[in-house]
């Protein structure tokens, strides 16, 4: 990790503020490793976040970065990409930031297929602001705003992005860190909207309240619960109970928004 710390992190901003056992540092590490593996120019990368635990990451990452308003990271990122079509724009967002207050921005960024890579740090809770339930909190799980258990059905963010028109959509966990790194690498190479949902344990606001045990127990739960999508699809219905798919849900090519916008500009110039 040492070479990554020196090359890609703002050392004057460390130590980070994430709780002991939080998975967010693992996700940030995998993003940095994927960028390094691809040899991307760090001076041509902009990392954008909204508000929340995940959204602290750009403060530590030594790129051009924006820490924006709650749920609006994709709106800011869209403006950056349209103004700088050749820039690699990466959004880091929490599950609430992306799919609650920012949900409308998410589906339209997918629909437009704008060339932005979004990494959703999904810890299934509003960890920083008091432990409220989020759109990905499992039914019957406890939260500060669901003391008797949430009755809501959770969003499946990876499938939501795929259905809304993203070119690439995938999911992994912080336990499956090498796989997560590979998926982020793939997402960064897509010319279009790409999303990787990274499942991340929150031992403080979620784990304690729901009696999930130690951080090791929560990682073990990821190991047992999340299985490759191809293996999942081969299981009979009765054996899918309690299992969640991970892997690539969609990888297709569509017209990319900034390229189509440039074609429109060129056509209008030609009309003159």
N, C-alpha and C positions, 0 to 999 in steps of 0.2 A: 504493500500500500504506500510505502514511503515515497516512491517516485511520483505517484498520483497526488500525494499531499503537496509536494513541492511544486508540481507543474500545474495543477488544476484547482487548488484550494486557496482561499484567502486566509493565510495563516494567522493574520492579526484578528480574524473573527472567531477563531477557535479558542476555547473548547465550545462545542455546540450546545444548544439548549434542550435537545431531545432527552426524554426520560431514559434512565437505564433500562435496557431491554427493548426499547422501541426499534422497530424494523426499518425506520426511514433512512438511517445511515447506510444500511445495506443497499437500499435502492439507489441512493445517491452514488455510492461506490460503483454499482453496476452501470449506471449512466455514464460515469466518467471512464470506466474501462471500455465501454462500447465506443465512445468517442475516440479514445486513444487507439483502440484496435483498428478503427477505420481511417486513422490518420487525418481526421478533420481539422481544419484550420481554426484554432480556438478564437482567433480574431474575427472570424466570420460566423460566430455562433451567438445567438441571443437566447437566454433562458428567462422565461416569464412565469410568474406565479401569482396566485391570488392571495387569500388569507387562510391561515391554519397551520397546523404542525408541519405538513409537507411543504408549505409555502415559505418556510424558513430556508430551504435548501439553496435558492439562488444567492442568499446572503453569504454563503460559504464557498460558492463556486466562482472561480476566477474567469468569468466570461463577461460579455456585456449582459447585464441582468436587469430585470424589472420586477419589483415587488408591488403588485397593483392592488386593486380593491376586491372585495369578496365576490367570487363568482364571475369576475370579469376578465380573467387572464386570457381567455381565448379571444375576447373582443380586442384587447390590446395587441395580442399576438397577430391577429388578422391585419391590423393597421401596420404593424412592423413589416409583415411579409409583403403586403401590397406596395409599401414604400421601398422595400429592399428585396425584390424577388429572388436574388441569388443568395441571400442569407439563410443559414440553417436556423430555423426557429423551433425551440423546444419549450413546451409548456409542462410545468409540474403542478399537480393539482391534487387536492384531497377528494375523497368520495362525496362529501357534502358540497365542497366548493365546485366540483365538476357536475354533479348530477342533481343538486337541489337548486340553490340560487343561480348556479351557472348552467343548469340543464338545457335551457333554451339555446344558449350560445353553443353548447356541445353538439346538439343535434343539427344545428345549421352549419357549423364548421364541417361536420361530417357530410352533410348534404351538398355543400359547395365543393367538397373535396379539395380544400386549400392545403397547400404543402406545409403542414405543421405536424410535428410529432408530439403527442401528448402522453405523458406518463402519469397515470392516476395512482397515487399512494393510497390504497384502500385499506384503512384500518377499521372500517365498519362503525365508526363512531365520530362525533365531534370531540376530539380529544383535548383540544386546547381551550375550548370555551365553556367547559362544564360537563361534558359527557352526555350531551343530548343524542337521541337516536338520529341516524342519518338515513338516506334512501337505500343504503345497503345493509343496514342492521337486520340481522336474521329475525324472522317472525318468532315471537315469544322471548327474545333476548331483552335484558334489562338495560335501561339507560336512565339518566337523571330525569328525563321527560317521559319516560315509560317505566315507572317504578314497579308496575305489575306485569311488565312484558309488552313489547311492541306488537300490535295486531296488524301492522302493515306488512304487505308482501314486498320483499326487497327488489330493487333493480338488479339486473345482470348487466353491468356496464359494458363489458366486452361485446355481448350480443346486441345491446342497444346501439353501440357505435356501428357495428356491422349492418344492422337493419336500417340505420339512418343514412348510410351511403359512404362510410369510410372506405378507403382503399384497403387498409390493413387494420386488423383488430386481433389482439392476442391477450393471453392472461398467464401469469405465473405467480410464484410466491417467493418470499425472502428465504424460505428453506431451500427452494430450488434455485439458488442464486446463479449458478452457471447457465441454467436454462433461461433465467430472466435476462441475463446479459446478452445471450444469443438473440432473444426476441427483440430487445431494444436495438441491437445492431441491425436486425432486419428492418425494423420500423424506421430507423434513421435513413435507410437507403431507398425508401419508398418515395416516389414522386406523386404525392397526394396526401390526404389526411391519414395519419396512422396513429393508433392508440394502443398502448400496452397497459393493462390493468395489473398492478403489482400488489398482491395481498401482503399486508404488513401488520404484525401484531402490535396491539396497544395494551401493555400489561397494566397501565395505570388507570385510565378512564374506563376501559372495557373489560380487561381480564379480571381485575379484582372484583368488580361488580357482578360479573357472570361466573365467578368461581372457576376460572379456566386454569388455575394452578400457576406453576412457575413459567418463566419465559421458555424454558426447555420443553415444558408440557405443551405450550402453545405452538412451538415449532414442530413438535412431534404430531400435533393435530393436523398441521398443514401437510406433513409427510403422508399421513394416513388418509386424509380427506381428498386431496387434489391429485387427480390422475390424468394422464395423457388423454386427449380428446379421442384419439383413435381407439385406445383401449376401452375408454368409457362407452363408445358407440357399439362395441362388441359385447358388452355386458347385457344379460337379460334384465328386464325392468326391475325385478325384485332385488337385484344386486347393485343397482344404481342408487338405491336409497342411502342417503348420507354422503354420497360422493359428488364431487364437483369437477367439471372438466377444466383442463388447462392446456395451453398450446395455442396454435393459430386458428382462429375462427373464420378469418377471411383474408384473402390476399389476391386482389383483383386490380385491374388497371382501368381507370376512368380518366376523362379529361380533367386536368388540374386547373384550379380556378385562376391563379395568377397568369398562367400561360394563355388561358382563354380570354382573360381581360386584356392582355397585351395584343392578342389577335384583333379584338374589338377596336383598340386604339389605332392599330395599324390600318385597319379597314376604314376607319373614319378619317384618318389622315389621307388615305388614298382617294376618298370621295371629294376631298378639297382640290 
